[in-house]
Amino acid sequence: MAKIRRLEEHRHVGVRSDMVVYDTDAPNQAAELAARVEAEDLINQRLISTFGPDTIEEARNRGFTPSKA
């Protein structure tokens, strides 16, 4: 599955509405994130977070929890 346009350079992408982070290199998590982005219009609502450095540890430092997908 291709990554979401505008986010293709980021491995870990968070959703601020529920503070969940997705690993876009994992196909099941990437699919769940893509479905949410489309259904909930997350990009236009500015509810997407990316991280620098692009690691799960940095996402956790910012209060995000990993997706269970």
mmCIF file of the N, C-alpha and C atoms, coordinates in Angstrom:
data_MODEL
# 
_entry.id   MODEL 
# 
loop_
_atom_site.group_PDB 
_atom_site.id 
_atom_site.type_symbol 
_atom_site.label_atom_id 
_atom_site.label_alt_id 
_atom_site.label_comp_id 
_atom_site.label_asym_id 
_atom_site.label_entity_id 
_atom_site.label_seq_id 
_atom_site.pdbx_PDB_ins_code 
_atom_site.Cartn_x 
_atom_site.Cartn_y 
_atom_site.Cartn_z 
_atom_site.occupancy 
_atom_site.B_iso_or_equiv 
_atom_site.pdbx_formal_charge 
_atom_site.auth_seq_id 
_atom_site.auth_comp_id 
_atom_site.auth_asym_id 
_atom_site.auth_atom_id 
_atom_site.pdbx_PDB_model_num 
ATOM 1   N N  . MET A 1 1  ? 0.839   -1.177 0.000  1.00 0.00 ? 1  MET A N  1 
ATOM 2   C CA . MET A 1 1  ? 0.000   0.000  0.000  1.00 0.00 ? 1  MET A CA 1 
ATOM 3   C C  . MET A 1 1  ? 0.886   1.243  0.000  1.00 0.00 ? 1  MET A C  1 
ATOM 4   N N  . ALA A 1 2  ? 0.528   2.224  -0.799 1.00 0.00 ? 2  ALA A N  1 
ATOM 5   C CA . ALA A 1 2  ? 1.274   3.469  -0.868 1.00 0.00 ? 2  ALA A CA 1 
ATOM 6   C C  . ALA A 1 2  ? 0.956   4.327  0.357  1.00 0.00 ? 2  ALA A C  1 
ATOM 7   N N  . LYS A 1 3  ? 1.931   5.119  0.741  1.00 0.00 ? 3  LYS A N  1 
ATOM 8   C CA . LYS A 1 3  ? 1.713   6.015  1.877  1.00 0.00 ? 3  LYS A CA 1 
ATOM 9   C C  . LYS A 1 3  ? 0.823   7.186  1.451  1.00 0.00 ? 3  LYS A C  1 
ATOM 10  N N  . ILE A 1 4  ? 0.269   7.842  2.432  1.00 0.00 ? 4  ILE A N  1 
ATOM 11  C CA . ILE A 1 4  ? -0.616  8.976  2.199  1.00 0.00 ? 4  ILE A CA 1 
ATOM 12  C C  . ILE A 1 4  ? 0.184   10.125 1.596  1.00 0.00 ? 4  ILE A C  1 
ATOM 13  N N  . ARG A 1 5  ? -0.349  10.687 0.522  1.00 0.00 ? 5  ARG A N  1 
ATOM 14  C CA . ARG A 1 5  ? 0.297   11.829 -0.107 1.00 0.00 ? 5  ARG A CA 1 
ATOM 15  C C  . ARG A 1 5  ? 0.434   12.940 0.922  1.00 0.00 ? 5  ARG A C  1 
ATOM 16  N N  . ARG A 1 6  ? 1.505   13.660 0.885  1.00 0.00 ? 6  ARG A N  1 
ATOM 17  C CA . ARG A 1 6  ? 1.872   14.719 1.829  1.00 0.00 ? 6  ARG A CA 1 
ATOM 18  C C  . ARG A 1 6  ? 2.478   14.171 3.118  1.00 0.00 ? 6  ARG A C  1 
ATOM 19  N N  . LEU A 1 7  ? 2.387   12.852 3.341  1.00 0.00 ? 7  LEU A N  1 
ATOM 20  C CA . LEU A 1 7  ? 2.980   12.263 4.542  1.00 0.00 ? 7  LEU A CA 1 
ATOM 21  C C  . LEU A 1 7  ? 3.950   11.142 4.194  1.00 0.00 ? 7  LEU A C  1 
ATOM 22  N N  . GLU A 1 8  ? 4.259   10.983 2.902  1.00 0.00 ? 8  GLU A N  1 
ATOM 23  C CA . GLU A 1 8  ? 5.041   9.827  2.478  1.00 0.00 ? 8  GLU A CA 1 
ATOM 24  C C  . GLU A 1 8  ? 6.463   9.789  3.021  1.00 0.00 ? 8  GLU A C  1 
ATOM 25  N N  . GLU A 1 9  ? 6.990   10.908 3.488  1.00 0.00 ? 9  GLU A N  1 
ATOM 26  C CA . GLU A 1 9  ? 8.354   10.917 4.019  1.00 0.00 ? 9  GLU A CA 1 
ATOM 27  C C  . GLU A 1 9  ? 8.401   10.660 5.524  1.00 0.00 ? 9  GLU A C  1 
ATOM 28  N N  . HIS A 1 10 ? 7.249   10.423 6.129  1.00 0.00 ? 10 HIS A N  1 
ATOM 29  C CA . HIS A 1 10 ? 7.179   10.207 7.580  1.00 0.00 ? 10 HIS A CA 1 
ATOM 30  C C  . HIS A 1 10 ? 6.771   8.770  7.877  1.00 0.00 ? 10 HIS A C  1 
ATOM 31  N N  . ARG A 1 11 ? 7.515   8.151  8.768  1.00 0.00 ? 11 ARG A N  1 
ATOM 32  C CA . ARG A 1 11 ? 7.175   6.779  9.154  1.00 0.00 ? 11 ARG A CA 1 
ATOM 33  C C  . ARG A 1 11 ? 6.115   6.771  10.242 1.00 0.00 ? 11 ARG A C  1 
ATOM 34  N N  . HIS A 1 12 ? 6.259   7.605  11.244 1.00 0.00 ? 12 HIS A N  1 
ATOM 35  C CA . HIS A 1 12 ? 5.321   7.641  12.363 1.00 0.00 ? 12 HIS A CA 1 
ATOM 36  C C  . HIS A 1 12 ? 4.442   8.877  12.240 1.00 0.00 ? 12 HIS A C  1 
ATOM 37  N N  . VAL A 1 13 ? 3.135   8.645  12.191 1.00 0.00 ? 13 VAL A N  1 
ATOM 38  C CA . VAL A 1 13 ? 2.162   9.716  12.015 1.00 0.00 ? 13 VAL A CA 1 
ATOM 39  C C  . VAL A 1 13 ? 1.127   9.601  13.126 1.00 0.00 ? 13 VAL A C  1 
ATOM 40  N N  . GLY A 1 14 ? 0.911   10.695 13.835 1.00 0.00 ? 14 GLY A N  1 
ATOM 41  C CA . GLY A 1 14 ? -0.025  10.693 14.944 1.00 0.00 ? 14 GLY A CA 1 
ATOM 42  C C  . GLY A 1 14 ? -1.310  11.417 14.614 1.00 0.00 ? 14 GLY A C  1 
ATOM 43  N N  . VAL A 1 15 ? -2.372  11.006 15.286 1.00 0.00 ? 15 VAL A N  1 
ATOM 44  C CA . VAL A 1 15 ? -3.677  11.667 15.175 1.00 0.00 ? 15 VAL A CA 1 
ATOM 45  C C  . VAL A 1 15 ? -3.948  12.321 16.521 1.00 0.00 ? 15 VAL A C  1 
ATOM 46  N N  . ARG A 1 16 ? -4.061  13.646 16.515 1.00 0.00 ? 16 ARG A N  1 
ATOM 47  C CA . ARG A 1 16 ? -4.202  14.395 17.760 1.00 0.00 ? 16 ARG A CA 1 
ATOM 48  C C  . ARG A 1 16 ? -5.549  14.224 18.443 1.00 0.00 ? 16 ARG A C  1 
ATOM 49  N N  . SER A 1 17 ? -6.589  13.862 17.718 1.00 0.00 ? 17 SER A N  1 
ATOM 50  C CA . SER A 1 17 ? -7.905  13.758 18.352 1.00 0.00 ? 17 SER A CA 1 
ATOM 51  C C  . SER A 1 17 ? -7.963  12.651 19.395 1.00 0.00 ? 17 SER A C  1 
ATOM 52  N N  . ASP A 1 18 ? -7.180  11.582 19.205 1.00 0.00 ? 18 ASP A N  1 
ATOM 53  C CA . ASP A 1 18 ? -7.165  10.501 20.191 1.00 0.00 ? 18 ASP A CA 1 
ATOM 54  C C  . ASP A 1 18 ? -5.749  10.120 20.638 1.00 0.00 ? 18 ASP A C  1 
ATOM 55  N N  . MET A 1 19 ? -4.758  10.890 20.168 1.00 0.00 ? 19 MET A N  1 
ATOM 56  C CA . MET A 1 19 ? -3.354  10.716 20.559 1.00 0.00 ? 19 MET A CA 1 
ATOM 57  C C  . MET A 1 19 ? -2.822  9.311  20.256 1.00 0.00 ? 19 MET A C  1 
ATOM 58  N N  . VAL A 1 20 ? -3.158  8.800  19.073 1.00 0.00 ? 20 VAL A N  1 
ATOM 59  C CA . VAL A 1 20 ? -2.669  7.502  18.611 1.00 0.00 ? 20 VAL A CA 1 
ATOM 60  C C  . VAL A 1 20 ? -1.658  7.746  17.503 1.00 0.00 ? 20 VAL A C  1 
ATOM 61  N N  . VAL A 1 21 ? -0.555  7.005  17.544 1.00 0.00 ? 21 VAL A N  1 
ATOM 62  C CA . VAL A 1 21 ? 0.469   7.097  16.505 1.00 0.00 ? 21 VAL A CA 1 
ATOM 63  C C  . VAL A 1 21 ? 0.469   5.812  15.689 1.00 0.00 ? 21 VAL A C  1 
ATOM 64  N N  . TYR A 1 22 ? 0.614   5.959  14.377 1.00 0.00 ? 22 TYR A N  1 
ATOM 65  C CA . TYR A 1 22 ? 0.615   4.834  13.438 1.00 0.00 ? 22 TYR A CA 1 
ATOM 66  C C  . TYR A 1 22 ? 1.988   4.705  12.799 1.00 0.00 ? 22 TYR A C  1 
ATOM 67  N N  . ASP A 1 23 ? 2.450   3.476  12.653 1.00 0.00 ? 23 ASP A N  1 
ATOM 68  C CA . ASP A 1 23 ? 3.686   3.170  11.937 1.00 0.00 ? 23 ASP A CA 1 
ATOM 69  C C  . ASP A 1 23 ? 3.299   2.889  10.489 1.00 0.00 ? 23 ASP A C  1 
ATOM 70  N N  . THR A 1 24 ? 3.593   3.806  9.585  1.00 0.00 ? 24 THR A N  1 
ATOM 71  C CA . THR A 1 24 ? 3.147   3.669  8.202  1.00 0.00 ? 24 THR A CA 1 
ATOM 72  C C  . THR A 1 24 ? 3.940   2.628  7.420  1.00 0.00 ? 24 THR A C  1 
ATOM 73  N N  . ASP A 1 25 ? 4.981   2.060  8.019  1.00 0.00 ? 25 ASP A N  1 
ATOM 74  C CA . ASP A 1 25 ? 5.687   0.939  7.383  1.00 0.00 ? 25 ASP A CA 1 
ATOM 75  C C  . ASP A 1 25 ? 4.980   -0.389 7.652  1.00 0.00 ? 25 ASP A C  1 
ATOM 76  N N  . ALA A 1 26 ? 4.052   -0.411 8.594  1.00 0.00 ? 26 ALA A N  1 
ATOM 77  C CA . ALA A 1 26 ? 3.246   -1.608 8.888  1.00 0.00 ? 26 ALA A CA 1 
ATOM 78  C C  . ALA A 1 26 ? 1.966   -1.513 8.057  1.00 0.00 ? 26 ALA A C  1 
ATOM 79  N N  . PRO A 1 27 ? 1.760   -2.443 7.129  1.00 0.00 ? 27 PRO A N  1 
ATOM 80  C CA . PRO A 1 27 ? 0.619   -2.341 6.207  1.00 0.00 ? 27 PRO A CA 1 
ATOM 81  C C  . PRO A 1 27 ? -0.742  -2.187 6.880  1.00 0.00 ? 27 PRO A C  1 
ATOM 82  N N  . ASN A 1 28 ? -0.977  -2.906 7.964  1.00 0.00 ? 28 ASN A N  1 
ATOM 83  C CA . ASN A 1 28 ? -2.285  -2.808 8.628  1.00 0.00 ? 28 ASN A CA 1 
ATOM 84  C C  . ASN A 1 28 ? -2.485  -1.440 9.283  1.00 0.00 ? 28 ASN A C  1 
ATOM 85  N N  . GLN A 1 29 ? -1.434  -0.884 9.869  1.00 0.00 ? 29 GLN A N  1 
ATOM 86  C CA . GLN A 1 29 ? -1.537  0.441  10.475 1.00 0.00 ? 29 GLN A CA 1 
ATOM 87  C C  . GLN A 1 29 ? -1.658  1.527  9.418  1.00 0.00 ? 29 GLN A C  1 
ATOM 88  N N  . ALA A 1 30 ? -0.934  1.374  8.318  1.00 0.00 ? 30 ALA A N  1 
ATOM 89  C CA . ALA A 1 30 ? -1.021  2.344  7.223  1.00 0.00 ? 30 ALA A CA 1 
ATOM 90  C C  . ALA A 1 30 ? -2.431  2.363  6.637  1.00 0.00 ? 30 ALA A C  1 
ATOM 91  N N  . ALA A 1 31 ? -3.038  1.197  6.489  1.00 0.00 ? 31 ALA A N  1 
ATOM 92  C CA . ALA A 1 31 ? -4.399  1.111  5.942  1.00 0.00 ? 31 ALA A CA 1 
ATOM 93  C C  . ALA A 1 31 ? -5.404  1.754  6.894  1.00 0.00 ? 31 ALA A C  1 
ATOM 94  N N  . GLU A 1 32 ? -5.248  1.502  8.191  1.00 0.00 ? 32 GLU A N  1 
ATOM 95  C CA . GLU A 1 32 ? -6.163  2.101  9.169  1.00 0.00 ? 32 GLU A CA 1 
ATOM 96  C C  . GLU A 1 32 ? -6.024  3.621  9.168  1.00 0.00 ? 32 GLU A C  1 
ATOM 97  N N  . LEU A 1 33 ? -4.784  4.108  9.135  1.00 0.00 ? 33 LEU A N  1 
ATOM 98  C CA . LEU A 1 33 ? -4.557  5.549  9.107  1.00 0.00 ? 33 LEU A CA 1 
ATOM 99  C C  . LEU A 1 33 ? -5.149  6.166  7.846  1.00 0.00 ? 33 LEU A C  1 
ATOM 100 N N  . ALA A 1 34 ? -4.927  5.555  6.699  1.00 0.00 ? 34 ALA A N  1 
ATOM 101 C CA . ALA A 1 34 ? -5.464  6.085  5.438  1.00 0.00 ? 34 ALA A CA 1 
ATOM 102 C C  . ALA A 1 34 ? -6.980  6.166  5.478  1.00 0.00 ? 34 ALA A C  1 
ATOM 103 N N  . ALA A 1 35 ? -7.620  5.162  6.033  1.00 0.00 ? 35 ALA A N  1 
ATOM 104 C CA . ALA A 1 35 ? -9.078  5.165  6.140  1.00 0.00 ? 35 ALA A CA 1 
ATOM 105 C C  . ALA A 1 35 ? -9.547  6.296  7.051  1.00 0.00 ? 35 ALA A C  1 
ATOM 106 N N  . ARG A 1 36 ? -8.858  6.494  8.153  1.00 0.00 ? 36 ARG A N  1 
ATOM 107 C CA . ARG A 1 36 ? -9.230  7.568  9.083  1.00 0.00 ? 36 ARG A CA 1 
ATOM 108 C C  . ARG A 1 36 ? -9.008  8.947  8.474  1.00 0.00 ? 36 ARG A C  1 
ATOM 109 N N  . VAL A 1 37 ? -7.882  9.110  7.781  1.00 0.00 ? 37 VAL A N  1 
ATOM 110 C CA . VAL A 1 37 ? -7.587  10.404 7.159  1.00 0.00 ? 37 VAL A CA 1 
ATOM 111 C C  . VAL A 1 37 ? -8.694  10.776 6.183  1.00 0.00 ? 37 VAL A C  1 
ATOM 112 N N  . GLU A 1 38 ? -9.132  9.818  5.392  1.00 0.00 ? 38 GLU A N  1 
ATOM 113 C CA . GLU A 1 38 ? -10.186 10.084 4.420  1.00 0.00 ? 38 GLU A CA 1 
ATOM 114 C C  . GLU A 1 38 ? -11.545 10.297 5.092  1.00 0.00 ? 38 GLU A C  1 
ATOM 115 N N  . ALA A 1 39 ? -11.920 9.409  5.980  1.00 0.00 ? 39 ALA A N  1 
ATOM 116 C CA . ALA A 1 39 ? -13.250 9.463  6.597  1.00 0.00 ? 39 ALA A CA 1 
ATOM 117 C C  . ALA A 1 39 ? -13.419 10.671 7.526  1.00 0.00 ? 39 ALA A C  1 
ATOM 118 N N  . GLU A 1 40 ? -12.368 11.016 8.240  1.00 0.00 ? 40 GLU A N  1 
ATOM 119 C CA . GLU A 1 40 ? -12.464 12.069 9.250  1.00 0.00 ? 40 GLU A CA 1 
ATOM 120 C C  . GLU A 1 40 ? -11.861 13.402 8.796  1.00 0.00 ? 40 GLU A C  1 
ATOM 121 N N  . ASP A 1 41 ? -11.349 13.450 7.556  1.00 0.00 ? 41 ASP A N  1 
ATOM 122 C CA . ASP A 1 41 ? -10.756 14.672 6.999  1.00 0.00 ? 41 ASP A CA 1 
ATOM 123 C C  . ASP A 1 41 ? -9.700  15.249 7.947  1.00 0.00 ? 41 ASP A C  1 
ATOM 124 N N  . LEU A 1 42 ? -8.813  14.385 8.436  1.00 0.00 ? 42 LEU A N  1 
ATOM 125 C CA . LEU A 1 42 ? -7.851  14.765 9.468  1.00 0.00 ? 42 LEU A CA 1 
ATOM 126 C C  . LEU A 1 42 ? -6.842  15.811 9.013  1.00 0.00 ? 42 LEU A C  1 
ATOM 127 N N  . ILE A 1 43 ? -6.453  15.773 7.753  1.00 0.00 ? 43 ILE A N  1 
ATOM 128 C CA . ILE A 1 43 ? -5.457  16.734 7.281  1.00 0.00 ? 43 ILE A CA 1 
ATOM 129 C C  . ILE A 1 43 ? -6.046  18.141 7.256  1.00 0.00 ? 43 ILE A C  1 
ATOM 130 N N  . ASN A 1 44 ? -7.228  18.306 6.701  1.00 0.00 ? 44 ASN A N  1 
ATOM 131 C CA . ASN A 1 44 ? -7.845  19.642 6.647  1.00 0.00 ? 44 ASN A CA 1 
ATOM 132 C C  . ASN A 1 44 ? -8.222  20.161 8.025  1.00 0.00 ? 44 ASN A C  1 
ATOM 133 N N  . GLN A 1 45 ? -8.481  19.258 8.962  1.00 0.00 ? 45 GLN A N  1 
ATOM 134 C CA . GLN A 1 45 ? -8.781  19.678 10.335 1.00 0.00 ? 45 GLN A CA 1 
ATOM 135 C C  . GLN A 1 45 ? -7.513  19.921 11.147 1.00 0.00 ? 45 GLN A C  1 
ATOM 136 N N  . ARG A 1 46 ? -6.373  19.651 10.524 1.00 0.00 ? 46 ARG A N  1 
ATOM 137 C CA . ARG A 1 46 ? -5.060  19.832 11.168 1.00 0.00 ? 46 ARG A CA 1 
ATOM 138 C C  . ARG A 1 46 ? -4.920  18.985 12.435 1.00 0.00 ? 46 ARG A C  1 
ATOM 139 N N  . LEU A 1 47 ? -5.325  17.729 12.316 1.00 0.00 ? 47 LEU A N  1 
ATOM 140 C CA . LEU A 1 47 ? -5.238  16.810 13.450 1.00 0.00 ? 47 LEU A CA 1 
ATOM 141 C C  . LEU A 1 47 ? -4.143  15.760 13.279 1.00 0.00 ? 47 LEU A C  1 
ATOM 142 N N  . ILE A 1 48 ? -3.225  15.985 12.338 1.00 0.00 ? 48 ILE A N  1 
ATOM 143 C CA . ILE A 1 48 ? -2.128  15.058 12.074 1.00 0.00 ? 48 ILE A CA 1 
ATOM 144 C C  . ILE A 1 48 ? -0.845  15.626 12.670 1.00 0.00 ? 48 ILE A C  1 
ATOM 145 N N  . SER A 1 49 ? -0.054  14.757 13.299 1.00 0.00 ? 49 SER A N  1 
ATOM 146 C CA . SER A 1 49 ? 1.254   15.138 13.824 1.00 0.00 ? 49 SER A CA 1 
ATOM 147 C C  . SER A 1 49 ? 2.315   14.236 13.231 1.00 0.00 ? 49 SER A C  1 
ATOM 148 N N  . THR A 1 50 ? 3.445   14.827 12.912 1.00 0.00 ? 50 THR A N  1 
ATOM 149 C CA . THR A 1 50 ? 4.628   14.057 12.549 1.00 0.00 ? 50 THR A CA 1 
ATOM 150 C C  . THR A 1 50 ? 5.692   14.394 13.575 1.00 0.00 ? 50 THR A C  1 
ATOM 151 N N  . PHE A 1 51 ? 6.769   13.649 13.591 1.00 0.00 ? 51 PHE A N  1 
ATOM 152 C CA . PHE A 1 51 ? 7.727   13.766 14.672 1.00 0.00 ? 51 PHE A CA 1 
ATOM 153 C C  . PHE A 1 51 ? 9.149   13.913 14.143 1.00 0.00 ? 51 PHE A C  1 
ATOM 154 N N  . GLY A 1 52 ? 9.936   14.648 14.864 1.00 0.00 ? 52 GLY A N  1 
ATOM 155 C CA . GLY A 1 52 ? 11.351  14.790 14.550 1.00 0.00 ? 52 GLY A CA 1 
ATOM 156 C C  . GLY A 1 52 ? 12.136  14.636 15.846 1.00 0.00 ? 52 GLY A C  1 
ATOM 157 N N  . PRO A 1 53 ? 12.909  13.608 15.985 1.00 0.00 ? 53 PRO A N  1 
ATOM 158 C CA . PRO A 1 53 ? 13.159  12.535 15.017 1.00 0.00 ? 53 PRO A CA 1 
ATOM 159 C C  . PRO A 1 53 ? 11.926  11.650 14.836 1.00 0.00 ? 53 PRO A C  1 
ATOM 160 N N  . ASP A 1 54 ? 11.876  11.023 13.689 1.00 0.00 ? 54 ASP A N  1 
ATOM 161 C CA . ASP A 1 54 ? 10.718  10.220 13.278 1.00 0.00 ? 54 ASP A CA 1 
ATOM 162 C C  . ASP A 1 54 ? 10.796  8.823  13.907 1.00 0.00 ? 54 ASP A C  1 
ATOM 163 N N  . THR A 1 55 ? 10.595  8.793  15.240 1.00 0.00 ? 55 THR A N  1 
ATOM 164 C CA . THR A 1 55 ? 10.684  7.530  15.979 1.00 0.00 ? 55 THR A CA 1 
ATOM 165 C C  . THR A 1 55 ? 9.461   7.361  16.874 1.00 0.00 ? 55 THR A C  1 
ATOM 166 N N  . ILE A 1 56 ? 9.184   6.120  17.226 1.00 0.00 ? 56 ILE A N  1 
ATOM 167 C CA . ILE A 1 56 ? 8.081   5.832  18.139 1.00 0.00 ? 56 ILE A CA 1 
ATOM 168 C C  . ILE A 1 56 ? 8.370   6.412  19.527 1.00 0.00 ? 56 ILE A C  1 
ATOM 169 N N  . GLU A 1 57 ? 9.643   6.449  19.902 1.00 0.00 ? 57 GLU A N  1 
ATOM 170 C CA . GLU A 1 57 ? 10.015  7.012  21.201 1.00 0.00 ? 57 GLU A CA 1 
ATOM 171 C C  . GLU A 1 57 ? 9.667   8.492  21.273 1.00 0.00 ? 57 GLU A C  1 
ATOM 172 N N  . GLU A 1 58 ? 9.913   9.231  20.190 1.00 0.00 ? 58 GLU A N  1 
ATOM 173 C CA . GLU A 1 58 ? 9.569   10.655 20.171 1.00 0.00 ? 58 GLU A CA 1 
ATOM 174 C C  . GLU A 1 58 ? 8.059   10.847 20.241 1.00 0.00 ? 58 GLU A C  1 
ATOM 175 N N  . ALA A 1 59 ? 7.312   9.999  19.555 1.00 0.00 ? 59 ALA A N  1 
ATOM 176 C CA . ALA A 1 59 ? 5.847   10.072 19.620 1.00 0.00 ? 59 ALA A CA 1 
ATOM 177 C C  . ALA A 1 59 ? 5.375   9.833  21.053 1.00 0.00 ? 59 ALA A C  1 
ATOM 178 N N  . ARG A 1 60 ? 5.956   8.863  21.716 1.00 0.00 ? 60 ARG A N  1 
ATOM 179 C CA . ARG A 1 60 ? 5.588   8.591  23.120 1.00 0.00 ? 60 ARG A CA 1 
ATOM 180 C C  . ARG A 1 60 ? 5.949   9.767  24.017 1.00 0.00 ? 60 ARG A C  1 
ATOM 181 N N  . ASN A 1 61 ? 7.109   10.392 23.757 1.00 0.00 ? 61 ASN A N  1 
ATOM 182 C CA . ASN A 1 61 ? 7.507   11.569 24.540 1.00 0.00 ? 61 ASN A CA 1 
ATOM 183 C C  . ASN A 1 61 ? 6.480   12.684 24.426 1.00 0.00 ? 61 ASN A C  1 
ATOM 184 N N  . ARG A 1 62 ? 5.780   12.739 23.318 1.00 0.00 ? 62 ARG A N  1 
ATOM 185 C CA . ARG A 1 62 ? 4.768   13.784 23.088 1.00 0.00 ? 62 ARG A CA 1 
ATOM 186 C C  . ARG A 1 62 ? 3.368   13.340 23.518 1.00 0.00 ? 62 ARG A C  1 
ATOM 187 N N  . GLY A 1 63 ? 3.268   12.176 24.165 1.00 0.00 ? 63 GLY A N  1 
ATOM 188 C CA . GLY A 1 63 ? 1.995   11.742 24.721 1.00 0.00 ? 63 GLY A CA 1 
ATOM 189 C C  . GLY A 1 63 ? 1.159   10.822 23.850 1.00 0.00 ? 63 GLY A C  1 
ATOM 190 N N  . PHE A 1 64 ? 1.698   10.402 22.708 1.00 0.00 ? 64 PHE A N  1 
ATOM 191 C CA . PHE A 1 64 ? 0.964   9.498  21.820 1.00 0.00 ? 64 PHE A CA 1 
ATOM 192 C C  . PHE A 1 64 ? 1.171   8.048  22.232 1.00 0.00 ? 64 PHE A C  1 
ATOM 193 N N  . THR A 1 65 ? 0.163   7.220  21.987 1.00 0.00 ? 65 THR A N  1 
ATOM 194 C CA . THR A 1 65 ? 0.281   5.799  22.234 1.00 0.00 ? 65 THR A CA 1 
ATOM 195 C C  . THR A 1 65 ? 0.224   5.064  20.898 1.00 0.00 ? 65 THR A C  1 
ATOM 196 N N  . PRO A 1 66 ? 0.953   3.970  20.761 1.00 0.00 ? 66 PRO A N  1 
ATOM 197 C CA . PRO A 1 66 ? 0.959   3.227  19.489 1.00 0.00 ? 66 PRO A CA 1 
ATOM 198 C C  . PRO A 1 66 ? -0.400  2.615  19.165 1.00 0.00 ? 66 PRO A C  1 
ATOM 199 N N  . SER A 1 67 ? -0.686  2.559  17.881 1.00 0.00 ? 67 SER A N  1 
ATOM 200 C CA . SER A 1 67 ? -1.914  1.927  17.402 1.00 0.00 ? 67 SER A CA 1 
ATOM 201 C C  . SER A 1 67 ? -1.866  0.446  17.718 1.00 0.00 ? 67 SER A C  1 
ATOM 202 N N  . LYS A 1 68 ? -3.025  -0.126 17.983 1.00 0.00 ? 68 LYS A N  1 
ATOM 203 C CA . LYS A 1 68 ? -3.110  -1.573 18.235 1.00 0.00 ? 68 LYS A CA 1 
ATOM 204 C C  . LYS A 1 68 ? -3.436  -2.348 16.981 1.00 0.00 ? 68 LYS A C  1 
ATOM 205 N N  . ALA A 1 69 ? -3.532  -1.626 15.850 1.00 0.00 ? 69 ALA A N  1 
ATOM 206 C CA . ALA A 1 69 ? -3.878  -2.292 14.571 1.00 0.00 ? 69 ALA A CA 1 
ATOM 207 C C  . ALA A 1 69 ? -2.755  -3.195 14.116 1.00 0.00 ? 69 ALA A C  1 
# 
